[in-house]
Amino acid sequence: MKVRVARHAGVCYGVERALKLAEEAASASTEVHTLGPLIHNPQAVSELRDAGIVAAESLEEVGEGVLIIRSHGVDPAIIEAARSKGLIVIDATCPHVSKVHQAASVLRDEGYHVVIVGEADHPEVEGIMAHAGGEALVVQSEAELPSHIPAGKVGVVVQTTQSLKSLTAVVDALVPCSREIRVFNTICSATAKRQHSAEELAAGVDVVIVVGGYNSGNTARLTEVSKAVNPRTWQVETAEEVDESWFTGAMLVGVTAGASTPDKQMREVISAIEAIGTSM
């Protein structure tokens, strides 16, 4: 049994940048917090905690020291509040997410009714909502659009980890209802590359293993994309979760990983698969 890795897989620039900023902060300060988990990868967050970087659920939990704004971004008011408390704020918001913030602000300022394509309860979308003025409509699919859409100017942005298919479906449904529609395709290029590579990989292997946190939106999307092509797709967070029964009759196994999955985790899963292949 052989293993093939997707052409584009694993940790992206935004995550690498956030992790580097956190490590630098920990080496220079004795008290470092992130506001929420820095990235959506429980194993990486656990390692950060071991290094002294603690994830706080709210600003009230942070008394002093350094506060790192996670890669998903936040409401600008939170950053202002943190600085007013005397905290040193390090903004690790992914640059691609910052572009969504800018687009949402432009649409708000130019009088568009903003539609965000994404997960309503996702921290990235919460930050985008704040930049859109707090009154945007959030939908993940065209089926979630309300029966009445404002007939005037509608502006669309999209969570960076959503699929182009979801964005296109929502825009197509909005076009007949709106006099004017402006769309910012803010899907991250790393996300798009990983999704395309996952489809390509799934079509040419017997089994696909997707590595990444169960709380990671971009990893969930990779699993969905792969499973649509190859039903024998499974997602795992760690090598210990790899199940030998998944590989019955398989000759070629494909492996991909979410943009918030460090290379170490993907290598450990590959080693586990290879060990199973040797024993079969």
HUJOBEL-V979480 format. One record per residue. N is the residue number from 1. RES is the residue in one letter. OMEGA is omega in radians with two decimals (none if undefined). NEAR is the number of other ideal C-beta (glycine too) atoms within 12 Angstrom. Layout:
N|RES|OMEGA|NEAR + N|RES|OMEGA|NEAR
//
This chain:
1|M|-3.11|26 + 2|K|3.14|20 + 3|V|3.06|34 + 4|R|-3.13|29 + 5|V|3.13|31 + 6|A|-3.12|37 + 7|R|3.09|19 + 8|H|-3.09|27 + 9|A|3.02|43 + 10|G|-2.95|38 + 11|V|-3.11|37 + 12|C|-3.11|38 + 13|Y|-3.09|23 + 14|G|3.12|36 + 15|V|3.10|45 + 16|E|-3.14|26 + 17|R|-3.13|29 + 18|A|3.14|42 + 19|L|3.13|36 + 20|K|3.12|22 + 21|L|3.13|33 + 22|A|-3.14|40 + 23|E|3.13|25 + 24|E|3.13|19 + 25|A|-3.12|33 + 26|A|-3.13|28 + 27|S|-3.08|15 + 28|A|-3.07|17 + 29|S|-3.11|23 + 30|T|-3.13|15 + 31|E|-3.09|21 + 32|V|3.07|34 + 33|H|2.90|39 + 34|T|3.12|45 + 35|L|-2.96|40 + 36|G|3.12|33 + 37|P|-3.08|35 + 38|L|3.08|47 + 39|I|3.13|49 + 40|H|3.07|38 + 41|N|-3.04|41 + 42|P|-3.10|25 + 43|Q|3.11|32 + 44|A|3.12|40 + 45|V|3.10|32 + 46|S|3.11|21 + 47|E|3.09|23 + 48|L|3.13|32 + 49|R|3.10|21 + 50|D|3.13|12 + 51|A|3.10|21 + 52|G|-3.14|22 + 53|I|-3.00|39 + 54|V|3.09|30 + 55|A|3.10|30 + 56|A|3.14|28 + 57|E|-3.14|14 + 58|S|-3.14|16 + 59|L|-3.12|26 + 60|E|-3.12|15 + 61|E|-3.06|20 + 62|V|-3.09|30 + 63|G|-3.11|16 + 64|E|3.09|16 + 65|G|-3.03|27 + 66|V|3.03|34 + 67|L|3.12|42 + 68|I|3.05|45 + 69|I|-3.01|42 + 70|R|-3.02|43 + 71|S|-3.11|49 + 72|H|-3.12|46 + 73|G|-3.14|39 + 74|V|2.99|36 + 75|D|3.14|28 + 76|P|3.14|27 + 77|A|3.13|17 + 78|I|3.11|30 + 79|I|3.11|28 + 80|E|-3.14|16 + 81|A|3.13|21 + 82|A|3.13|33 + 83|R|3.12|20 + 84|S|3.07|13 + 85|K|-3.13|20 + 86|G|3.12|14 + 87|L|2.99|30 + 88|I|-3.06|23 + 89|V|3.03|31 + 90|I|-3.08|33 + 91|D|3.13|32 + 92|A|3.09|39 + 93|T|3.12|39 + 94|C|3.13|42 + 95|P|3.11|25 + 96|H|3.09|37 + 97|V|3.10|46 + 98|S|3.11|29 + 99|K|3.08|26 + 100|V|3.10|44 + 101|H|-3.13|40 + 102|Q|-3.14|24 + 103|A|3.13|34 + 104|A|3.12|45 + 105|S|3.12|26 + 106|V|-3.14|22 + 107|L|3.11|34 + 108|R|-3.08|28 + 109|D|-3.12|16 + 110|E|3.00|20 + 111|G|3.11|16 + 112|Y|2.95|33 + 113|H|-2.98|31 + 114|V|3.03|42 + 115|V|3.09|45 + 116|I|3.07|47 + 117|V|-3.10|46 + 118|G|-3.11|44 + 119|E|-3.02|31 + 120|A|-3.08|21 + 121|D|-3.14|15 + 122|H|-3.11|31 + 123|P|3.10|38 + 124|E|-3.12|48 + 125|V|3.09|39 + 126|E|3.08|31 + 127|G|3.11|40 + 128|I|3.13|50 + 129|M|-3.13|35 + 130|A|3.13|28 + 131|H|3.11|36 + 132|A|3.10|36 + 133|G|3.07|25 + 134|G|-3.09|19 + 135|E|-3.13|18 + 136|A|3.04|35 + 137|L|3.13|33 + 138|V|3.08|32 + 139|V|3.09|32 + 140|Q|3.12|31 + 141|S|3.13|23 + 142|E|-3.14|24 + 143|A|-3.12|12 + 144|E|3.11|22 + 145|L|3.11|27 + 146|P|-3.11|16 + 147|S|3.12|8 + 148|H|3.09|10 + 149|I|3.10|26 + 150|P|-3.03|23 + 151|A|-3.10|14 + 152|G|-3.09|17 + 153|K|3.11|23 + 154|V|3.10|33 + 155|G|-3.05|37 + 156|V|2.93|46 + 157|V|-3.06|45 + 158|V|3.03|47 + 159|Q|-2.98|48 + 160|T|-3.07|51 + 161|T|3.10|50 + 162|Q|3.13|41 + 163|S|3.09|35 + 164|L|3.11|27 + 165|K|3.13|24 + 166|S|3.13|33 + 167|L|-3.11|33 + 168|T|-3.12|21 + 169|A|3.14|23 + 170|V|-3.14|37 + 171|V|3.13|32 + 172|D|3.14|20 + 173|A|-3.12|26 + 174|L|-3.04|35 + 175|V|-3.12|21 + 176|P|-3.05|14 + 177|C|-2.96|25 + 178|S|3.09|26 + 179|R|3.13|16 + 180|E|3.13|20 + 181|I|3.12|27 + 182|R|-3.03|27 + 183|V|2.97|28 + 184|F|3.07|33 + 185|N|-3.06|27 + 186|T|3.03|38 + 187|I|-3.12|37 + 188|C|3.14|38 + 189|S|3.11|23 + 190|A|3.10|33 + 191|T|-3.12|45 + 192|A|3.14|30 + 193|K|-3.12|26 + 194|R|3.11|42 + 195|Q|3.12|41 + 196|H|3.13|28 + 197|S|3.12|32 + 198|A|3.09|48 + 199|E|-3.13|33 + 200|E|-3.13|25 + 201|L|-3.07|35 + 202|A|-3.10|35 + 203|A|-3.03|21 + 204|G|-3.13|22 + 205|V|-3.14|31 + 206|D|-3.09|27 + 207|V|3.07|37 + 208|V|3.04|45 + 209|I|3.12|52 + 210|V|-3.07|49 + 211|V|3.09|51 + 212|G|-3.10|46 + 213|G|3.10|35 + 214|Y|3.08|22 + 215|N|-3.11|26 + 216|S|3.14|41 + 217|G|-3.09|39 + 218|N|3.09|54 + 219|T|3.10|43 + 220|A|3.13|32 + 221|R|3.09|42 + 222|L|3.13|48 + 223|T|3.12|36 + 224|E|-3.11|29 + 225|V|-3.12|38 + 226|S|-3.10|41 + 227|K|3.11|23 + 228|A|3.13|19 + 229|V|-3.08|25 + 230|N|-3.11|30 + 231|P|3.14|15 + 232|R|3.13|24 + 233|T|3.11|33 + 234|W|3.06|32 + 235|Q|3.07|35 + 236|V|3.00|33 + 237|E|-3.05|34 + 238|T|3.14|27 + 239|A|-3.11|24 + 240|E|-3.10|14 + 241|E|-3.10|22 + 242|V|-3.03|31 + 243|D|-3.10|19 + 244|E|-3.08|20 + 245|S|-3.13|13 + 246|W|-2.95|28 + 247|F|3.13|31 + 248|T|3.13|16 + 249|G|-3.09|13 + 250|A|3.07|26 + 251|M|-3.09|17 + 252|L|-3.12|25 + 253|V|3.10|39 + 254|G|3.12|41 + 255|V|3.01|45 + 256|T|-3.09|49 + 257|A|-3.14|45 + 258|G|-3.10|48 + 259|A|3.10|52 + 260|S|-3.12|51 + 261|T|3.10|43 + 262|P|-3.10|35 + 263|D|-3.12|25 + 264|K|-3.13|21 + 265|Q|3.13|39 + 266|M|3.13|35 + 267|R|3.13|23 + 268|E|3.11|26 + 269|V|3.11|40 + 270|I|3.11|32 + 271|S|3.14|21 + 272|A|3.12|29 + 273|I|3.14|39 + 274|E|3.12|24 + 275|A|3.10|19 + 276|I|3.14|25 + 277|G|3.13|24 + 278|T|-3.08|14 + 279|S|-3.06|11 + 280|M|none|17
//
